[in-house]
Amino acid sequence: MAKRSAESTIAGYYYQFDKTILEILNQIDNTNRVKIEGIEDIDIENLNGSMTFIQCKYHSKIQYDPSKIKEPIQALLQEYKKATDNGLENLKLVLYAHFKEGQEKLADKLDNKKLKISELEFLKNSFLSGKRKDKKTKQKVSYSIHSELGLDDDFLKKFISNLEIDIDASDIDQQGKDVINLIKTNFNNCSNREAEYYYNNALKIIFKLATKDSLEDRQITKKDFINSIDNKKFLFNKWYAHLRGKKQYLEYVKWKLKKERFLSSNKYKFLFIGKEFLTEKSDVSFEDLTKNIINEYFQIGKTFSTKSKVWTIVLECDETEFSEHKSNLNLNGIVPWGKGHISKFKKELFNRDPVINTNQNDRISKTAYDIKFTTFDIFKEKQDEIKNIESVLFFSNKNHQDFFKLSTDRRVPFIISVIEQDNNIKTLADINQIFEEAISGNDYLRIVGIQPNSILVEVTKPNTFKDKNETFSLGSFVKITDDSNNAIIGMLQSYKIKDINDIENETIERKEPSFILDIQPMGYLKDNEFKRGGQEITIPPNDVSIADTALLKDIFSRNANNENEFTFSFGTLSYDDEVDITLEGNNFFNKHIALVGSSGSGKSCTVAQILHSAIKQTDKQKEAKQKNNARVLIFDLHGEYKEAFPACNYLSVDKLKLPYWLLNGEELTDLFIDSNESNHHNQYHQLKNAIVLNKIKHNPHKKIDFDTPAYFSLNEVINYIKNINNLTVYYKDGNIYFAVLPALTPIEYDENKLWERINFENSTGNSKHKEFDAKVSKYGGFNDQFDRFISRLESRKSDNRLDFIIKKGETNNTEQLPNIIKQFLGFKDDKNTSNVTVIDLSGISFDVLSVAVSLVSRLMFNFMYYSKKIHTSQEIENPILLVYEEAHNYIPKHSEVKYRAVKESIERIAKEGRKYGISAMIISQRPSEISETIFSQCNSFVVMRLTNPTDQNYIKKLMPDSINSISDNLSGLESREALVLGSSIPMPTILKVNKLADNKKPKSTDVDFMDKWKENWNELDIISNIVDEMVVPKPDKK
């Protein structure tokens, strides 16, 4: 059970416990004393006399309201008054609280978590005043705590200057992760499993401190705290049980017992069972428990080793109860040895090992007794006479230190694990389950074959396996260990049934068939370090088990520690939500990402979750209210992402500055020229000539070619084309003149005079024009060939679907290019900034969609290219991620001319962008229709449910053979499930994408048909408005 499933009534306790642990472990000075005032208060006293008072509150289900923090602020004021009255200075007061939402209500009152001095009246009215019931009259009366304490405004201003209010603290899950990471840091980067062990002890210590009567007894230093939690005696306490639950606790116990070799057959082992376990109603009797222990170690027919030692069970019961247990054991065929009365205890006999008879195969045939048996009272009285105590499991709430005399200075010659009773662990059945998990947890698995890329494991007891591993399925992980304690981590690829029954003979009692698991090695553990590959294991392996939660946490958090800010997580293991899948951010984002999935698989939410997780501020940035340097540009085809990123730089069609003069020659050609026309080559040459000349005209000091992003006037270019289409001239005195009236002011021929519309006289053939006294002839050879070309130019210019390009081109010149680029880098018109820029392309026709995407992509690439070029000796400081939603719509696999420019732009980013700090995330529901060049450059894949067989086969070809079995089941993935692979993750896995908060979700495009159909008939009064929008589109009002 995760923290988020902990009961709400005790969630606040855990939250305060974790905050206390964080405060203790974060102390720089090991001798600073941290006092736990009670369940919700923490004080820190430094040697220099400074004090920190902390009030901790957890409200995960309600939104912020001033009334919710009134009481703790009043408590802090009272503490501050008391401290100053005692002459204390250098005081710090902290309100640390978490709310579900509504924190923005207080934001304008705070400056870096400090209440502004100007908000003194707000403090008095909202936090220090109110109404309460009068003790005498029982009526509600007004009060002000500062007046009652006799505090003036000057004192309250000092209080404000020392008060820190953090109502945006981490939730209980994130804080718990912070605790584990900090424990790992303080214990030499120990594993997650070991950190959980220390955390278990830490919880117990904090709880004991918080419940002590004396304030002096409720304090501890960091040094003493670390020494106390580094205690190898405790396996369990009730707070840890509530928090983690029985499943994770059993995994933890199994790991600890195996690691310390508590239950090794060659050790003298003592099991102590307190009366609270013996008297609690249970499905497992004491006799059943004893029999299970014997069957594991001293069962008749079991192979015997001379090193094997018998168990001793110690019961907290009287002599009569002891005799009853002993008799019941005999009735169940168990031969116990032991006396229930202290007068009959003989140390020589008790310390003697049983006589064991074996057959010729060294298997046990007979024993003098199966198990030793005594009581708590006898053991406590005679323990100094009892020899060979090596391992002790103590299931009791008794004070173990007193019982075993551990408070003395003498060295205790045995290892002890203490397990207290709790609602989760309270019966003999629970003790029996611990033994099943810890002793014989994998006796139903055995290796039957090893191949170069596969290990075959037989499940010999399928029903037992199913009961213990309910969530095990394709894609789950297995641990295979050798004698050197190295281990292969493998993934279940497939399985088959091995039926061991004789189908023909129905008289034979049928046995449950076994299963053969095909395990694909994914990596190996050596010296507790996980590496990819699967060759580092000696043959034969000696143990196989299901990889448990703690092991998988260690593997998938290999890059996550308290000092690494460059990892992020957007989901948990699909079958175990305790395991966060941590990705190495640099590897994930700098080598391109493909995210694919059918409609409804959760792609948009997954994109939003990835981006929210990746651009999250560091703790230092949060504290300093500093935005990080993440830059993301989303091409949003359906208008979904504005709601997912409310603070984004939102560029709707009417706001988008994307002038036509930024188009390169190929894009301009695609936009204005029809390649199917017979004279398209002449159109191309004249368009190119006109644009280059016009760019030179308007940018005389720049180096110009057809592709240069420099302003030119489309009106002037159209005039130029119209003019040369009808151009006529006449010759006189050796010069060429435009055939334009009036003749008294002749205009000498000059291309740069064609920018304004000119009305040329018609050709006169061989006759003279009466005004010019010369023949007028056509010039240039085009002779009205461009009529259709001109019609297309004017049509494009007046096409309101292109307003975002055409109109913006006339109002923005070359000098505005820096501002045009800045809009895509997170700079808003209101001078604010945002990590995410969303280009809403939902208002752009699909006919010109590719032009817009191509232009922005190429512009961003060129910007990053020249940025690197002029800073050759520096690292790239401002990398950017381009997110291409529904990419199959504009970068298809086929080679239509209209997609040529956009394909070239994005393919260039895919092939070269990494060198210049520009990366791409390709998102599609039809990956088989996308350019193969682009997908082949992607290093990280997030593959969600795919139902189309063509898409499934296409994606499978891009994946390594080692995960073919998983990729065969892509259609079976649930919503929000994704197969993730690439160098950013330790090994391929299926994860469950974390749920997004409602205010971070993209706008849903799903329509609830049945819900709407069940509503009353709608007369559709807005039909006229809709038709007006269809016929005469209005500017986007988003």
N, C-alpha and C positions, 0 to 999 in steps of 0.2 A: 504494500500500500504506500503510495507516494504521499508527500506532505500535503499535497492539494486535496487528498481524500481524508485527511485527519479530521476528526470531529471538530465542528466550529467552536464548541465550548472550550476546547483545550488548545485550539490553534494559536490563541494569543500567548499561552504559556510557552509553546515551542518557539514562537517568534521572539519572545523576550529572552528565552534561554540562548537561542542562536546569537542574538544581538550581544548578550553578555559574553559569550565565547569569543565573538569577533573583537569586542573591546579589550578583553584580556590578552588575546594573542597579538593584537595590534600595538600593544604597549612597547615602546622603544626601550624603556627602562624596565628591566626584569623585576625590579624591586618596588615598582609602583603598586599600591594596594587598590584593588577593585572591590567595592562593597556592594553586596546585593541587598537592597533595602527591603525587598519583598518580591512579590511576583512580577511587578511592573516597574521597578526602580533600580537604577544602577548608579553608583557613585565611584569616581576614580580619584584617589588621593595620591599626588605626586610627592616625592621627597622634598621638592622645592617649596612645598606648601600650597601649590595651586590645586584647585578642586574642579571636577567636572560632575555635574548632576544631569542624569539622563532619564527622561520619561519615555517609555516605549509603549506604543499602541498599535493594534492590528485590526483593521476594519475592511476585510476583503470583500464584503457583500454590500457595503453601503457607500454612498458618495460623500465627499467632504462637506461638512457643515461646521460653522464656528462653534456650535454647541458641543461637538464631539471632541474638541480639544480644549474646551474651557477649563475643565477640572484639572488636567495635567499642567496647564499653564499657571493656574492658581497655586498648585502644589509647588511648582518651580519658584514662583514668587515668594512663597512662604519659606522655602529652603534658602533662597537668596537673602531674605530679611534676617533669618536666623544666623546665617554664616557671617553677614556683615556686622551684625550685633556682637558676634564673637571676635571681631577684629580680623576676619579673613579677607584677603584680597585675591586678585588673580583668579576669578571665578568664571566658569563657563557653564551655561545652562542649555540643554539640548532637548527639544521635543522631536522624537523620531517616530514617525507614524506612516502607515500605509493605508490608502483608501482605494476603493475600486475605481472611482472617477471623481471628477469635480474639482481637482486640484487647481484648475485655472482660476477659480473664484478668489483665491488668495494671492495669485501671482503678482498682481499689480501693487500689492501691499508690501511685497518683499523685494529686497535687493541682495542677491547672493545668499539666500536663506536667512537674511536678517530683516526683521521688521523695520521699516523706515521710521526714523525719528518723527517724521511728519505725521505718522499714523498713531500718535499717542492717544488721541480720542477714540480711535477705532479699537485700540487695545483695551481701554477702560470700558467702553460700551459693549464690546463683543465678547471679551474674554474675562474681564474682572468684575463685571456686574451682572445682575440677573434677579431671579426670584427664587425663594426657597420657603419651605414650610416653617413657620415659627413654632418652636417647641412647646410654648405655653398655649397660644391661641389656636394652633393647628391650621392657621390661615397662611396663605402665601404672601410673603412680604418682599419688598425690594431690598437689595443689598449691594454693596460694592466692597470687595475684599480689600482694596487698597485703602479705602477710608477706614475700615475696621482696624487695619494695621497701622494707621496713622502715617501713610506714605504720601509725599507730595510729588509734583510733576518731575522735579529734578531727580528724585530717587527712581521714579519709573523710567526716566530716560536712561539712567545708568543700567537699569534692569534690561531695557531693550537692547542696549549696546552689548550686553553679555549673553543675550538669548539667541539661539539658533533654532529655526523652525523648519524641519524637513518633513513635509507631508507627502512627498513623492518618493518615499523609501521603497526599496525592492520588495517584491512579494515574498511569501514564505518559501517558495521553491527556489527562487534565485538567491535569496539570502542563505538558504541551506547549502547551495552549491558553493557560495563564497566561503562558507565555513569549512567545507571539505577541502577546498583549494588552499585555504590558509593553514589548515592542519597539515596538509601535505608539505607546504613550505616549511613549517616549523619542525617537521620530522623527516628531514633529508629527502624530500620529494618521494615519499613512500607511495605505494600503490593506492588506488581507490579503496580496495578491500581493507588494507591496513588503516587507512584514514577513517573508514567506517568503524573499525574497532576502537580507535582512539575517540571517535565521536560518541560512541556508546558510553565510554567511561566519562567523557566530558559532561554529558547530559546528567549522569548520575551525581557527579560532584556538584554541578550547579543546583540541582534540585535539593540536595542535602544542605547546601549553604543557604538557599532561599528559605528553608523551613526551620532554621535554627532560631532560638528565642533571642539570644544576645546579639547585638549589632557587631560586637567585636568578633563573634564567631562566624559572622557572615561576610568575611573578607578574605581575599587571597591574592597573592602576587603571581605574576606570569610564571616565574621560576617554579613556585610551588605547584601551580596548576599543571604545568607540563610534566613535572615529576609525578603528580598524582594520576594523570590520565595515562601515563606510560606504565600501566599496571596490568600484568598478565593474568591476574586472578579472575577478573570478571568477564563472563561471556554475555551477560544479559542484564538489563534492568527494565522496569515496567514502562518508563518513558520511551525508551528505544523501541519497545514492543508496540506501543500505540502508534508510534511514528512510522515504523517500517513494516509492521505486520508480520504474521507468522511465516509466510513464504520466504521473505528476504532474510528473516532471522534464522531460519533453518539453513539457508545457504551460508550465512555468516558462521554459524556454529560448525557446519561441516568443514568449511575452509579452515577455521581456527583449530579444530581438533586434529585434522589431518596435518596441518602445517607444524603443529607442536608434537605430533606423533603421540597424542594422548592415549589413543586406543590401540597402539601397537601390541601385537599378540605376545611380544617378549617383555612386556612391562607388567608389574604388579599394579592392578587397577582396582580402585575402590569407588563404589557407587553409593552415595549417601542420599536417602530418600526421606524427606521430612514428612511429618504427620499430615500437613496440609495437602500433600499430594496423595497420601495413602487414603485419606478419608473422602476426598472429592470423588463424586460419581464419575465412572469412566467406562468406556467401551472395551478397554483392555484391562484385564486383571493383573495383579502382581505376578501370578503364576505364568501368564502369557508373556509378560515382559521378561521374566527370568528365563523362560524357555527360549525366547528369541536371542537373548545374549549367549546362552550356552550353545545354541545351534551355530552361532557364528564362530565360536572359539573351541568348544570341547564336545561337539556333537559326535556320537558314535559313527564311525565310518569316515570321519574327516581325517585328512592327512595330518600327522602329528610331528611337531618339531620339539626337540628337547628344550628349546628356548621358550616354548609357549608357557604362559603363566595363567593361573586360574583367577577369575574375578572374585571380589569380595563385595557383598551387598550389606549395607548398614542401614537399618530401619529405625525410625523414631517411633517406638511403640513399647508397650509394657510386656512383661513376660508372658501373659496369657495370649495377647495378640501375636507375639512372636511364635508361640507354639502352634497356633492355628495356621499361620503362614507356612510353617515348616511341614505340618501335616498335609496341607493342600499341595505343597510341592511334591511330597512323596506320592500322593494320589495321582499326580500328573507324570509320574515316572522320572522325577528329578531327585537326585541324591544330594541334599545339602549337608554341609558340615557346619556346626555352630551350636553354641549354647545360649539360652535366653536368660540365664541368671549369672550374676557376676561371680558368685562363689564357685561356679563350675568352670570358669574360664581358665584354661591352661595355656600359657604363652608358648610352651614348647610344641604343643599340638597345633595351635593356631598358626604358628610361623612355618609349619612343615608343609611342603608341597604334596599334592595327592599322588598316589601310585597310579601310573597309567600303563595299561596293557595295550600292545599293538599287534597287528597281524603281520604276515610276511610282506605286505605292501606298505608297511609303516602307517597303516590307518588305525585309528583308535577303535579298540574292540571292547574295552572295559576300563572304568575309572573307579578309584576308591570313593570319590565324590565329585560332583560336577561344579559345585560353587560353594564359596564360604559365606557364612551368614552370621551376623551379630546385630547388636542394637547400638543406638547413639550413646546410651548411658555407659555401656561396657566399653565402647571405644574411647569415650572421653576419659574414663577412669584409667584405662590401661594403654593408652596410645604410646606412652614412652616405652612400653614393653613390646609393642607390635613392630616387627621388622618389615623391611621390603615394601614400604609405601612409596610408590613412584608417581602414580597418576591419581588424582582425586577429582571426581565430578560431584559437586555439592548442590543437590536440588533441595534447597531449604531456605527459609527466611531467617533462620537463626544467624546470630552474629558469628560469622566464620572465624574472625580473628580471635575472639574469645574461645571458641570451640577448639581451635587448633593451636591455641597459645601463641598466636603470631605476633602478639604485642611485645614479646620478650626479645632480647637481642640475639637469641640463638638462631642459627641458620636452619631454615626449614628444608629438609632433604627431599621434598617432593614438589611436584607442580600441581596447582589447584585451579579449577575453574568453577566459579560460583554462578548458579542460575537460580534467580529468585522466582517465586510464584507470581503469576499475573493472570489477567483474564485470558490472554492468549496462550500462556504456558502454565497450566495448573493441574493437569491430571496425569495419571500413569500412561494414558494413551499419547499424550504429548511427549513424555519421556521416551516412549517406545518409538515415536516418529523420529525423534532426534537420532536414536540409534540406527534406525533404518536409513536415514539420510547420511549419517556420518560413517557408518560401518559398511553397509552393504548397498550403498546408493547406486552402484553401477554393476551389480551382479547380473543384470538382465541384458548387458551389452557385451559382445565379444568380437574381436577382429577375426575375420575369416579370409581376408585376401588383401594384398597390397600390390598395386600396379603403379606405373610411373605417375599417372595423373589421377589416381583414384584409390580410395581405401574402402574396402567393403566391410561393413559392420553388421553383425546379426543381432536382432532384437529377439532374445530367447523367451522373454516373458512379455508379450505385447500388452496384456491387460495391466500389468504392473507399470510398464513403461507409459501407457496412456494415462494412468492415474497420477503419475508423478510429473508428467510433462504434457499438460493439456494444450499448451500453445505451440508445441513443436510441430513444424511444418516445413515444406519446401522453402529453402532460404535460411533456415535456422542453422546455428553453429554448434560444432562438436569439438571437444578437446581430446587429443590423443597424445599420451605421455609415454616417454621412454624411461629407462633405468637411470638416466642422468638428470631426470626431472626437466628435460627439455620437452616441448610440446608442439605438435602441429595443431593449428586451428583450421578446421575444414567446414565447408558449407554443404548441407544436404541438397544434392542435385536431383535424386530420384530414389525410388524404393520399389521393391517387388516382394510378392508373397512367396514364402517357401513353405508349401504345405507338406507336413510330415505325416499326414494321415493316409491310411490305406483305404481309398475310396471304395474298392470292391468289397472289403470286409466290414460290414456294418455292425458286426457283433463286438468288435473291439471298441473300447471307450475312446472317444475322440479327444484329441488334445488340441489346444489352441495352436494355430500355425504361427511360425516365426516370420519375421520380416528381414530382408536384406537392404540395408541403407547404403546408397552410393554416395560417398563423401568426397568432395573435391577439395584438396588442400589449397588454402588461400594464403597462408602465412605460418610463421612459427614463432614460438616464444623461447628465447634463450636468455638466461640470467634476468628474467622478468621483463625483457625488452622484446616488443613485437616487431617483426620484420616480414616483408612480403616474400613470397616464395614458399617452398615446402620441402626442401631437401635436408634440412638440419635435424635429422632424427635417426637414432640408431635402431637397427632391426634385431629382434622384433620389438614393437611397442608393448608396454605392459599394462596400460590402463586406457580406457575410453570412457568419457562421460559427456553429458550435455554441458556446454559452456554456460556458466551461470551468470547472473546479473553483474556481480562484482568484477568478474574477469572481463566481460564485454565492456563494462564501464572503463576499465583500464585501457583496453585496446582502442576504443573509439574516442577516448579523451587524451590520446598520446600527445597531441599538440596543445592541449589546454592546461594551463597552469596559471597561477596567480600573477605571473609576470608577463604572460603572453597575451597581448591585446589583438593579435593578428589572426585569431581563430574565431569562428562563429558557428552557431548551430541553428538549424531551422526545423528540426524534427527529432523524433525518437525512434528507436528500433521498433519495427512494426509489431512484433509480438511481445515486446517488453518496454513499456513506457518509462521505466526507470533509467533506461540507457539513452542518454543524449548522444546523438551522432554529431561529432565535432569535426568541422572541416578546416583545413589550412587555407586561410583567405587568399593569400597571394597566389597559391597554385590554382585555386578555383577561378579567380577572376582574370588572371593575366594570360590565360591560354584559351579563351573562348568557351562558351557554354552552350549546350543544346538542351532545351527543355521541351519535351514533346508529350502529347497525350490527346486522346479523343475529347470531343466536346462533353463537358460534364465531369471530367476526371479531376478537376480542381486546379487547372493550370494557372489561372489568373491569381487565385489566392496563394498558390505556391510561389509565383513570381513576387508577389507583394511581401510574403513572409521572408523570402530570401533577402530581398532588398532592405526591409525593415531591420532584419537581424544584422546585416552587413554594415549598414550606415549608422548603427547605434553609437552614440557618444561613449567615449571612455569615462570612467569614474571621475578622472581629473577634469575632463572637459565639462562634464555635468556640473561639477562643483564650481568651475570657473565660468559657467554659462557660455562656453565657447563651442561654436559649431565645428565639426570636423571637416576634413577636406574632401570628403566623398563627393563624386560628381556622376550622376546617372541621368541619361537621356532616354526617355521612353517614347517610342512611336506607337501611339494608342489608337488603334483602328476603330474601336467601338465606344470610346468615351468612358472607359471603366475606371481609370486609375486616379482621377482627381479626388474621388472619395477615399481612396486608399492612402493618399498622401495629401491631406488637407492643406498643409503648409507648402505644397510644391510650387514651383514656378510654372504656372498653368498657361499654356499657349494655345488658345482656340484659334480657329481659322482667321477671325477678324483681328486678333492680336498678333498673329504670327508675322514677323518681318522676314520675308523670303523673296526679295526682288528678282525679277527675271534675269537681270544682268549678271547674277551669280551662276547661271547655267553655263556649262561649258559648251564647246562647239557641237559635240555629239548630242547633248540634251536639247540644245536649241534646234538642231536639225530634226530630231525626233518630234519636237513640239510643232514646228512650222512647215515641214516639208513632207509631202506624200511620196514615198519612194516608188510607188507604182506608176507615177506619171512619167511620160516618155522624156520630158525635158527636166527631170528632177536634178540632173547633174548641173545644168545651167542655173537652176534655182539655188542650189547649194553654193556655187561659186559667187553668185551675186549677193546672197545673204551674208556669206562670210566676209566678202569685200566691204559691204555696207557697214556691218557691225564693227569690223576692225577700224575702218576709217572714223566711225562715230566715236568709238572708244578713245582714239587718238585725239579727236577734237575736244572731248570733255576731260581727258586726262593727259595733258601735253607733257607732263614731266615723269610719266611712268612708262616702263617697258611693256608694250602691248602686243598680244597675239589673240587669236580667236578664243582661247580658253582662259584668258586673264580675267579674274573676278573684278571687273571695273565697270563703272556706270556707262551705259549708252542709252540714248533716247529711242524707245521703240517707235514713237510717232515719227521721229526723223528718219528712222530706217525704213518704215513703211512708205513715207514720202519719197525716199530715195528710190525704192523699188518701183513705185508708181511712175516716177519721173523717167527712169531708164526704160520702162515698158512703153512709154509714149514719146521718148526723146526724139526731137527733130532739130536740125542745125542748118546753118547756111554759111558759106565761105565768102569772105570778102577781104581783099587786101592781104591775102596770105594768112588770115586768122580764121578761127572757127568760133561761131556765135550761136547762142541758143536762139531758136526760132520763136521768139516771144515778143509780143507787142507791148508797148509801142516801139516802133523801129527807131525813133529818134534817140532812145537810150539803149544802145546795143549792149548785151551782156556776153562777155567772152566766155567760152566754154571752160568750166572748172567743176570737177566732181564735188568739191566742197560747197558748191552752190546749189546742190540738189536736195538739201535737207528740208527746204520748204517746198510746199506743193506748187508746181509750175504748170500753167496752161500753155502747152506747146501748140503751134500752128501745124495744120496737117501738111503732109508731104505734097509738093506740087509736081512731082515727077520730073519731066524735062522742061517744064515751064518755069518762068520766073514768078516769084511772089511780088505783087505790085508794090507792097510796102518796103520790102528788103532789096528789091531790084536784084534778086539772086534766087537760084533754085533752092527750095527747102527739101531736105532729104532726111530719112530716118537714119539714126546713128546707133551703133552698137549691135545691130543685127537681131534684136529681140522681137520687134514688130508685133506687139500685143500678145506675145507668147505667155506672159505672166499674169494674165487675167485671173485664172483659177488660183494661182499662187497668192495674188493680192487679196482675192476673196477669202482665202484661208487665213492670211495674216490678220485681216480685219475681223474675221469671225473669232479667231483666238483672242484678239484684243478685247472684244466686246463680250466674250463668254464670261458670265458672272461666276462660273465655277472656278475661274482662274484669277479672280480678283486678288486672292492672297499673294499671287505672284506679280500680276500685271500692274495693279494699282500701287502696290508697295514698291514696285520698281521705279515708278515715276516720282515718288515722294522721298525716296532714300537714295542718296548718291554715294560715291566711293568713300567719301569722308565718314559715312555712317557705318562702314564695314566693321570697325571694332565693336560698336554697339549691337550690330546684327549677330556677331559671333558670341558676344557676352550673353545674349538671351538663351543660348543653348548650353551655357556653362553655369547656369544657376543664378544669374543676376536678374532681379525683377525690375520692373519699371519704377516701383516705389522705393528703390534704393536698397531694399532688403535682399536677402540671398536665401537659397534653398539647395539642399543636397540633391534633390530630385527635380528634373524638368520634365513635364509631360506635354508632348505635342499631340493635341487632340485632332486626329485626322478623320474623325467620324463625319465631319461636314465637307469632306473633299471627295469629289467624284473618283470612282475607281479608274477612270480614263487618265487622270493626271496624278493618281496616288503615287505611282512609281517615280514620277518626276520629282515630287516633293521629297520622298525618301532618299532618292539618289542625290539630290542637291545637298541636303543636310549632311548625309553620310560623307560625301566627298569633301564638303567644307570642313567638317570636323577632322577628317584624316589629314587634309592639307595643313590645317592649323597645328595639329600635333606634329606633323612632319617638319614644318619649318621651325616650330618651337625647339625640337631636338637639334635641328641644323644650326641654330644660332647659339645653342647652349651645349656644344659638343662635349665639354668636359664635365658637365653636371648630370646628376641623376634626373630622371623625369619626375617633376614635382607635382604634376596635376593630371594623373591618369583619369580616364573617363570610360564609362561603360555605356554602350549603346544597346538598348533593349528593343528587339524587332518582334513585335506582336504579330501573330498571323502571317508569318514571313512567306508562306507559300503563295500568298496573293501577289507578291511583287518580286520575288526572286525564285521563279520556277525553274525546273530542270530544263524545260524546252527553250529553244533559242529564238523566240519571237523578237522582232526588231524593237518593239516598244519597251521590252524589258532589258535591252542590251546595256543601257547606261547604268541602271540601278544594280544589275548583276555585277558589272565591272567594279562599281564603287564598293559594294559590300564584299565581293571576293578579294579585292585588294586589302581591305581591312582584315579579312580572315587570314590572308597569306602574310601580310607585312605589319599589321597593326600592333602586334605585341612589342615590336622593336621601338615603337614610338609612344607607347602608353595608351593605346586605344583598343578596347576589347569589345567583343560582341556577345550578346545572349540571343540565340535564335530560338524563337518560340513558334510552335506549329502543331496543328492537329492532323496534318497530312505530310509527315516528313519525307515520304517517298516522292513528293512532288517538288522538293527543294533542290537547288543546285548541289550536286555532289561535292564540288570543290569547297563549298562553305562547310558542309558537315564534316568533311575529312580533316578540317583544321581544328575541330572542336576537341578539347582534351577532357572536359567534364561533361557527363551526361546525367540528366535527371529525366527518367523515363516513367511516365504515368500510364494509366490504362490506355491501351490501344486495341481497338476492336477490328480495324480493317486489316485483313491478312496481308495485303501488299505492304502496308506500313510496318506491320510486325516483322515481316521478312527483311525489309530494308534495314530496320534498326538492328536486327540480329546480325546482319553482315558487318555492322560497324563495331560490334562488341567482341570481346575476347571469347574464345571457345570455352573457357573455364566456367562461364555463367550461362551456357546455352539452355540449361534446364530451367533457369529462372526466366530467361527471355522467352521461352516457350509458353509461359503463363502470363504474358503481359495483359491479355484480355481479362484475366481473373483478378487484377489488382482492384482494391476498393478505392472509393473516392478519397483523395488526400494521401494515398499510398504512392510511393515512387521508388524505383530502382535507381540508386545513385552510384556512380563509379567514376574513377579518374584518379589522378595522382594526389588530389587534395584530400582523399579519404583513405584510411588505412587499408580497407578492402571493400569490394562491392557489397552492398547490402540494400535491403528494402526498408525504407523508413516511413514513418507516419508523420506527415507534415503537421507542425504545431498549429493549433487553432489561432486564428487572428481575432483580436478584439473587434467589436462591431465598427468602431471608428477607424479601423485600419483595413477593412475589407474593400476590394474593388466593387463597383456597382454591379449588381447581379443583372445578367441579361436573360435569366430564366423567367418565363411568364407562368403564373399559376392559373392554368386554363380552367380547371374545375372550380377553383375559388371564384374566379370572375364570372363563369357561366351560372353559378348559383345565385349571383346578385340579381336585383330587379333589372328589367329591361332598360337599356340606355338609349335615349332618343337621338344621340349623336348630334347635338346642337352645334358642335364645333366643326362640322363638315366644311363649312364655307372657309373657316380659318385655315383648315388643313389644305384645302384646294388652293387658296391664295399662296400658301407657303410652297406648294408644289409648282405653281405656275410662275410666281415671282418670288424666288427665295429671298428671305431677309437676312441681314447680317447675323451671324451667330451671337446670341446674347449670353452665352455661357461665360 
